[in-house]
């Protein structure tokens, strides 16, 4: 199967205007950001009836982001008046609302990935989104979000029919990408595709040069195993990686295998990458819900200029331990926790609902 046939260019005009491959660089999350994007929650059929509580959590998150960068929100126009009132009521002034309707909230996955161009400009990588292998219909509006953002900002985009979610990849800003076989090689995303083909398409849209593959993800993860619940770069040559010492835990086998693989992780220049263990919270279990074991993870944090915004689960001992490790990993940054229990009911946390836009 040839890559050029497998992943055809979806938008000839915009692709011709956009740059590709070595003309691009995918910035690391700790680099300076102009804004952070959210997709506003609006569906009453989700969140176990806790949509109003979730709005409060979103406003709390927006307030934390607004101290560091502008908050940009995808939401259908009829939602804007109530949304603005809520944000201002929480003291949020640094925000912009965009008439970008969505199906769901997971902006990391359905939103664009911003890249830097060699000419000093910026553009968007616009992957195809199918709701994690067709699990949660409809997803038609979510799949349109990157193109809507490109149009609203007047930025070029390079598009691909390859199915990829932003939470499935983690980069160090210097060409290295981490991902998992359980997601990008899953038949529900890109059937019949090889690692070589997937890697080449990532390099085309992001300007990356090296991919390091882990295996599968934690239990209860609807995404089939996103990297942002397990391993995150904290600088170009160090990652935090979730560990589970309890051999009886449903997470144990996958995390043990991934951490073993990480011993071979090197930067493109050949330096060994330091692996910093990050613990799991105590198990979160949902009663009478599609997810019995919730995929709660402290790795699902957002780096936003001077802050690191971390999901916590109201487990004082475990939360404090994780926040302490992250403070050591991010010296000079403010590390703050936000209660993510309502978010993880639907399978994600802070990183999953955000997408940074670099300067």
PLY file of the C-alpha trace (Angstrom):
ply
format ascii 1.0
element vertex 359
property float x
property float y
property float z
element edge 358
property int vertex1
property int vertex2
end_header
0.00 0.00 0.00
1.50 3.32 -1.04
1.28 6.26 1.32
0.29 8.70 -1.41
-2.69 6.52 -2.24
-3.57 5.74 1.36
-3.60 9.33 2.65
-4.65 11.53 -0.22
-4.57 15.31 0.11
-8.08 16.45 0.97
-7.89 20.15 0.11
-5.69 20.91 -2.89
-5.92 24.70 -2.68
-5.10 24.98 1.00
-2.49 22.22 0.83
-0.67 24.08 -1.96
-0.60 27.24 0.18
0.52 25.34 3.25
4.01 24.04 3.99
4.88 20.45 4.74
7.56 18.25 6.27
10.90 19.89 6.98
9.35 23.32 6.42
7.43 22.88 9.70
8.07 22.43 13.40
5.59 21.27 16.02
6.33 23.37 19.13
6.51 21.73 22.54
3.68 22.51 24.93
5.98 24.43 27.28
6.81 26.98 24.58
5.06 30.36 24.68
1.35 30.26 23.92
-0.97 32.93 22.58
-4.18 31.10 23.44
-5.75 27.86 24.58
-8.84 26.47 22.82
-11.83 24.80 24.49
-15.00 23.27 23.04
-17.90 24.15 25.32
-20.04 21.37 26.87
-23.71 21.60 25.95
-25.24 18.11 25.88
-27.64 17.14 28.66
-27.46 13.45 27.72
-23.87 13.20 28.98
-22.08 13.73 32.32
-24.60 11.71 34.38
-26.80 14.77 34.66
-23.93 16.95 35.87
-23.76 19.47 33.02
-24.27 22.48 35.30
-21.49 21.32 37.60
-19.28 20.78 34.58
-19.89 24.35 33.40
-18.50 25.51 36.74
-15.40 23.37 36.26
-14.92 24.78 32.78
-15.21 28.31 34.11
-12.63 27.47 36.80
-10.30 26.09 34.15
-10.87 29.14 31.92
-9.98 31.41 34.83
-6.71 29.51 35.38
-5.83 29.64 31.68
-6.75 33.33 31.37
-3.98 34.20 33.84
-1.53 32.93 31.23
-3.14 33.12 27.77
-6.35 34.04 25.97
-9.15 31.50 26.23
-10.72 30.75 22.84
-13.94 28.79 22.81
-15.71 26.76 20.14
-19.47 27.03 20.74
-22.58 27.47 18.61
-23.75 31.10 18.56
-26.93 30.52 20.64
-24.72 29.46 23.56
-22.62 32.62 23.58
-24.74 34.91 25.76
-25.02 32.43 28.63
-21.41 31.41 28.25
-20.17 35.01 28.45
-22.26 35.65 31.57
-20.86 32.54 33.26
-17.25 33.38 32.42
-17.50 36.98 33.57
-19.19 35.77 36.73
-16.06 33.73 37.43
-13.82 36.73 36.78
-12.71 35.64 33.32
-12.14 38.63 31.03
-9.51 37.32 28.62
-11.58 35.22 26.24
-13.04 35.09 22.71
-16.07 33.13 21.57
-16.25 31.59 18.10
-19.37 30.37 16.31
-17.95 26.88 15.81
-20.65 24.30 16.63
-19.44 21.01 18.11
-20.79 17.59 18.99
-18.70 17.13 22.13
-15.99 18.70 24.27
-12.73 16.92 23.45
-10.86 19.76 21.76
-7.48 18.06 22.08
-8.74 15.33 19.80
-11.01 17.07 17.31
-9.21 20.41 17.24
-6.25 21.32 15.02
-2.58 21.02 15.88
-0.70 24.28 15.38
2.72 24.20 13.71
5.40 26.82 13.02
6.61 27.47 9.47
10.16 28.23 8.33
8.94 31.61 7.07
7.91 32.57 10.62
4.20 31.99 10.08
1.82 29.46 11.56
-0.49 26.87 10.10
-2.82 24.07 11.17
-2.60 20.31 10.84
-6.12 19.10 10.10
-6.51 15.35 10.61
-9.68 13.36 10.07
-11.67 12.69 13.26
-14.01 9.69 13.66
-14.76 9.75 17.41
-12.11 7.23 18.47
-12.93 4.58 15.95
-16.59 5.39 15.40
-17.58 4.86 19.03
-19.68 7.97 19.68
-21.87 9.32 16.89
-22.40 11.96 15.68
-18.98 13.54 15.13
-19.57 15.53 11.93
-19.37 18.95 13.63
-16.27 18.01 15.60
-14.52 16.94 12.40
-15.14 20.42 10.96
-13.59 22.32 13.87
-10.01 22.57 12.50
-11.22 23.99 9.18
-13.46 26.48 11.00
-10.57 27.62 13.19
-8.30 27.97 10.14
-10.94 30.15 8.45
-11.60 32.26 11.56
-7.89 32.92 12.11
-6.99 33.24 8.43
-4.35 30.52 8.71
-3.36 27.95 6.09
-4.05 24.31 6.84
-2.65 21.06 5.58
-5.24 18.30 5.62
-5.07 14.53 5.74
-7.53 11.68 5.58
-5.45 9.89 8.21
-7.44 9.50 11.42
-5.53 10.91 14.37
-6.50 12.59 17.64
-4.30 15.16 19.35
-4.26 13.17 22.58
-2.70 10.26 20.71
0.63 12.04 20.17
3.14 13.77 22.44
6.08 15.83 21.16
9.25 17.33 22.59
9.48 20.27 20.14
12.65 18.83 18.63
11.21 16.31 16.21
10.40 13.40 18.54
6.86 12.02 18.81
5.52 9.45 21.28
2.40 7.47 20.42
0.77 4.06 20.89
0.16 1.10 18.63
-3.26 0.56 20.21
-4.52 3.86 18.70
-2.82 4.74 15.44
-2.48 1.14 14.22
-6.00 0.23 15.32
-8.22 -1.07 12.48
-10.95 1.31 13.69
-8.74 4.26 12.67
-6.42 3.48 9.80
-7.03 -0.12 8.67
-4.20 -1.77 6.81
-1.70 1.01 7.48
1.85 0.26 8.56
3.98 2.10 11.09
6.07 3.46 8.24
3.03 4.96 6.52
1.62 6.47 9.71
5.00 7.94 10.65
5.48 9.48 7.21
2.09 11.19 7.38
2.82 12.59 10.85
6.15 13.92 9.61
4.41 15.52 6.59
1.87 17.42 8.69
4.02 18.19 11.75
7.59 18.42 10.53
8.67 15.75 13.00
11.47 13.29 12.31
11.28 10.43 14.83
8.44 8.36 16.32
8.71 6.16 19.42
5.94 3.60 19.82
4.43 2.35 23.06
1.87 -0.43 23.30
-1.58 -0.03 24.82
-3.30 2.29 27.28
-4.86 2.31 30.71
-8.09 0.50 31.55
-11.35 2.31 30.83
-9.85 4.61 28.20
-12.42 5.04 25.41
-9.64 6.22 23.12
-8.00 2.75 23.08
-4.84 4.14 24.67
-3.99 7.83 24.30
-0.45 8.77 25.22
-1.54 11.88 27.17
-2.96 9.67 29.92
0.39 7.91 30.35
3.59 9.64 29.24
4.26 13.38 28.92
7.38 15.35 28.09
8.39 17.87 30.77
11.45 19.06 28.83
13.11 17.88 25.59
15.01 15.12 27.39
12.66 14.02 30.20
9.17 12.55 30.56
6.87 11.75 33.43
5.38 8.28 33.05
2.48 6.76 34.94
3.37 3.75 37.08
1.18 1.18 38.80
2.98 -1.07 41.33
-0.10 -3.16 42.17
0.09 -6.33 40.07
-3.66 -6.85 40.61
-4.55 -3.49 39.03
-6.13 -3.61 35.55
-3.57 -0.95 34.54
-0.53 -2.95 35.67
0.39 -5.00 32.59
0.08 -2.21 30.00
1.96 0.34 32.11
4.73 -2.12 33.02
5.29 -2.94 29.34
5.29 0.72 28.33
7.75 1.69 31.05
10.02 -1.12 29.96
9.95 0.18 26.39
10.75 3.70 27.62
14.17 2.52 28.75
15.11 2.59 25.06
13.78 6.12 24.41
16.35 8.47 22.93
16.14 11.98 21.51
16.88 12.49 17.79
20.38 13.56 18.81
20.90 10.28 20.68
20.54 11.44 24.29
18.77 9.11 26.69
15.42 10.47 27.89
14.98 10.58 31.66
11.83 8.78 32.87
10.25 10.23 36.03
7.65 7.95 37.66
4.24 9.54 38.27
1.73 7.58 40.40
-1.89 6.79 39.64
-4.74 8.01 41.85
-6.75 5.46 43.76
-9.25 3.75 41.43
-12.30 5.78 40.48
-15.34 3.58 39.90
-18.62 4.72 38.35
-21.86 3.05 39.35
-24.40 2.07 36.65
-22.30 3.63 33.90
-20.70 2.48 30.66
-17.27 2.89 32.27
-16.80 0.94 35.48
-13.09 1.79 35.82
-12.60 5.48 35.05
-9.35 6.43 33.27
-8.15 8.90 35.91
-4.54 10.01 35.44
-2.36 12.83 36.73
-0.52 12.81 33.38
-3.48 14.53 31.71
-2.23 18.03 32.60
-1.98 21.19 30.50
1.21 23.24 30.36
0.18 26.87 29.82
2.99 29.44 29.87
3.80 29.97 33.55
1.39 27.32 34.85
0.82 23.59 34.79
-2.88 22.82 35.31
-3.30 19.30 36.68
-6.39 17.09 37.09
-6.94 16.08 40.71
-9.46 13.64 42.11
-10.03 14.87 45.68
-7.71 12.24 47.13
-5.51 14.41 49.36
-2.59 12.01 49.76
-2.40 10.95 46.11
-3.14 14.44 44.75
-0.45 16.07 46.89
2.12 13.47 45.92
1.46 13.91 42.19
1.44 17.71 42.41
4.75 17.59 44.29
6.39 15.46 41.59
5.15 17.82 38.89
6.41 20.88 40.79
9.88 19.32 40.80
9.56 18.50 37.09
8.48 22.06 36.22
10.67 24.39 38.32
9.61 28.00 38.05
6.05 27.18 37.00
2.92 27.38 39.12
1.40 23.90 39.45
-2.32 24.01 40.26
-4.94 21.29 40.58
-8.52 21.30 39.29
-11.10 18.72 40.35
-11.55 16.50 37.28
-13.93 13.90 38.68
-16.88 15.13 36.62
-14.75 15.22 33.45
-13.39 11.71 33.85
-16.94 10.37 33.98
-16.85 10.76 30.19
-13.31 9.47 29.90
-11.00 12.50 29.85
-9.48 15.32 31.87
-7.67 18.66 31.52
-5.40 17.92 28.57
-8.21 16.20 26.67
-10.42 19.30 26.64
-7.74 21.86 25.72
-5.57 22.64 22.69
-2.81 25.23 22.88
-2.05 27.77 20.17
1.60 28.86 20.24
2.83 32.38 19.58
0 1
1 2
2 3
3 4
4 5
5 6
6 7
7 8
8 9
9 10
10 11
11 12
12 13
13 14
14 15
15 16
16 17
17 18
18 19
19 20
20 21
21 22
22 23
23 24
24 25
25 26
26 27
27 28
28 29
29 30
30 31
31 32
32 33
33 34
34 35
35 36
36 37
37 38
38 39
39 40
40 41
41 42
42 43
43 44
44 45
45 46
46 47
47 48
48 49
49 50
50 51
51 52
52 53
53 54
54 55
55 56
56 57
57 58
58 59
59 60
60 61
61 62
62 63
63 64
64 65
65 66
66 67
67 68
68 69
69 70
70 71
71 72
72 73
73 74
74 75
75 76
76 77
77 78
78 79
79 80
80 81
81 82
82 83
83 84
84 85
85 86
86 87
87 88
88 89
89 90
90 91
91 92
92 93
93 94
94 95
95 96
96 97
97 98
98 99
99 100
100 101
101 102
102 103
103 104
104 105
105 106
106 107
107 108
108 109
109 110
110 111
111 112
112 113
113 114
114 115
115 116
116 117
117 118
118 119
119 120
120 121
121 122
122 123
123 124
124 125
125 126
126 127
127 128
128 129
129 130
130 131
131 132
132 133
133 134
134 135
135 136
136 137
137 138
138 139
139 140
140 141
141 142
142 143
143 144
144 145
145 146
146 147
147 148
148 149
149 150
150 151
151 152
152 153
153 154
154 155
155 156
156 157
157 158
158 159
159 160
160 161
161 162
162 163
163 164
164 165
165 166
166 167
167 168
168 169
169 170
170 171
171 172
172 173
173 174
174 175
175 176
176 177
177 178
178 179
179 180
180 181
181 182
182 183
183 184
184 185
185 186
186 187
187 188
188 189
189 190
190 191
191 192
192 193
193 194
194 195
195 196
196 197
197 198
198 199
199 200
200 201
201 202
202 203
203 204
204 205
205 206
206 207
207 208
208 209
209 210
210 211
211 212
212 213
213 214
214 215
215 216
216 217
217 218
218 219
219 220
220 221
221 222
222 223
223 224
224 225
225 226
226 227
227 228
228 229
229 230
230 231
231 232
232 233
233 234
234 235
235 236
236 237
237 238
238 239
239 240
240 241
241 242
242 243
243 244
244 245
245 246
246 247
247 248
248 249
249 250
250 251
251 252
252 253
253 254
254 255
255 256
256 257
257 258
258 259
259 260
260 261
261 262
262 263
263 264
264 265
265 266
266 267
267 268
268 269
269 270
270 271
271 272
272 273
273 274
274 275
275 276
276 277
277 278
278 279
279 280
280 281
281 282
282 283
283 284
284 285
285 286
286 287
287 288
288 289
289 290
290 291
291 292
292 293
293 294
294 295
295 296
296 297
297 298
298 299
299 300
300 301
301 302
302 303
303 304
304 305
305 306
306 307
307 308
308 309
309 310
310 311
311 312
312 313
313 314
314 315
315 316
316 317
317 318
318 319
319 320
320 321
321 322
322 323
323 324
324 325
325 326
326 327
327 328
328 329
329 330
330 331
331 332
332 333
333 334
334 335
335 336
336 337
337 338
338 339
339 340
340 341
341 342
342 343
343 344
344 345
345 346
346 347
347 348
348 349
349 350
350 351
351 352
352 353
353 354
354 355
355 356
356 357
357 358
